[in-house]
Amino acid sequence: MIDIIGMVFIGVGIGFDIFGCIGLIRLPDVYNRLQAATKCVTLGTCSILFGTFLMAGGFTPTGFKALIAIVFLILASPVAAHAVSRGAHRAGIKLWDKSVVDSYAEDKEGEA
C-alpha cells in the first residue's frame, strides 16, 4: 500500500515538473518563467522525493537523504528565485507588456 502511495506522489511530482517545463517554454518573460520553474522545483521535485522516501521504507539512509533534500529545496528554491528576479530587475530586464504590477519598482522608489 505504501508503494502505491509513493508511486502516486512520484506521478504527481512528474506532472508538476512537466507543467513547469511547459511553462518555461510558453510564458512570455523571465519573471513568469522563473515563477513556473520555482513552482515545479518546489512542488514537483519535493513530491518525487517524498514518494522516494515512502518507497524506500521510511527512515532508511535513502529516505533520510530524501527528507533532507526536501527541506533544502523548500528553503533554497524560493530564495534563489527571489535573488534571480531581483537581479534581473536591477539589470534592467523589462517586464512583459501586459504585466499589471511592478512591485520591485515600487520598492525602489521607497529606498531613496
TAQUI-V751149 format. One record per run of one state. SS is the DSSP state (~ for helix, > for strand, _ for the rest). FROM is the first residue (numbers start at 1). TO is the last residue. Records with the same first field share a line. If there is no record, write none. Layout:
SS=FROM-TO + FROM-TO
//
This chain:
_=1-1 + 27-29 + 56-60 + 91-102 + 112-112
~=2-26 + 30-55 + 61-90 + 103-111
//
